């Protein structure tokens, strides 16, 4: 959407291409022509299989996805070297930013 509320671009299949099934996109950030999203599979208020997806800002298509460490669901398992840090916020029994 632009600043006047006009739809500029849409992606009717936003979950296509993720290596693990997802049905929800949470936090979104944009940097250097890429859209970074937290995506996961949410069912009955419980999220699992959390991933970071990188989408092309011009086409909205998924470029790559990285899974969080499955044992804790909060740490990034594989972080590209060019990323200096990763942030993850969650409403859980231990709220905070990781």
C-alpha positions in Angstrom: 0.0 0.0 0.0 1.1 3.6 -0.6 0.7 6.4 2.0 -2.9 7.0 0.7 -4.0 3.5 1.2 -3.8 2.4 -2.5 -2.8 -1.2 -3.1 0.4 -1.3 -5.1 1.3 -5.0 -5.1 0.0 -8.2 -3.7 1.1 -11.8 -3.4 -1.8 -14.3 -3.4 0.6 -17.2 -2.4 2.8 -15.7 0.4 3.6 -19.2 1.9 4.8 -20.8 -1.3 8.4 -22.0 -1.2 8.9 -22.2 2.5 10.8 -25.5 3.3 8.5 -26.1 6.4 4.7 -25.6 6.3 3.7 -22.1 7.5 0.3 -20.4 7.7 1.1 -17.1 9.4 3.4 -14.1 8.8 4.2 -12.1 11.9 6.8 -9.3 12.2 7.8 -7.6 8.9 10.8 -5.4 8.2 12.3 -4.0 5.0 15.9 -3.4 4.2 17.9 -3.0 1.0 15.2 -4.2 -1.4 14.2 -7.2 0.7 11.3 -7.9 3.1 12.2 -9.9 6.2 9.3 -11.7 7.9 8.9 -14.1 10.8 6.7 -17.0 9.6 5.4 -20.0 11.4 2.7 -22.6 11.6 0.0 -21.4 14.2 -2.7 -23.7 15.4 -5.0 -23.2 18.4 -2.8 -20.3 19.6 0.4 -22.3 19.5 3.2 -21.4 17.1 5.8 -23.9 15.8 8.2 -24.3 12.9 9.2 -20.6 13.2 11.3 -19.4 10.2 12.7 -16.1 8.9 11.7 -15.6 5.3 13.3 -13.1 2.9 11.1 -11.9 0.1 12.0 -9.7 -2.9 10.4 -6.2 -2.3 9.7 -5.8 -6.0 7.9 -9.1 -6.6 7.0 -10.2 -3.0 8.2 -13.7 -3.9 10.1 -15.7 -1.3 13.9 -15.7 -2.0 15.1 -17.8 1.0 14.0 -19.0 4.4 16.0 -19.9 7.6 14.6 -22.1 10.3 15.0 -21.3 14.0 16.7 -23.9 16.3 13.9 -26.5 16.8 14.9 -27.3 20.4 14.0 -23.9 21.7 12.0 -22.3 18.8 13.6 -18.9 19.4 17.3 -19.0 18.2 18.3 -18.8 14.6 19.8 -22.1 13.4 21.6 -20.8 10.4 22.4 -17.1 10.2 23.9 -15.6 7.1 27.3 -14.1 7.7 26.2 -10.7 6.4 23.6 -10.5 9.2 25.1 -8.9 12.3 22.2 -9.8 14.6 18.7 -11.3 14.5 15.8 -10.3 16.7 12.8 -12.3 17.7 10.0 -11.1 19.9 7.3 -13.4 21.2 4.4 -13.5 23.6 5.1 -16.7 25.5 5.5 -17.8 29.1 8.9 -16.0 29.0 8.2 -12.7 27.1 11.1 -10.8 25.7 13.4 -10.2 22.8 15.9 -12.8 21.7 
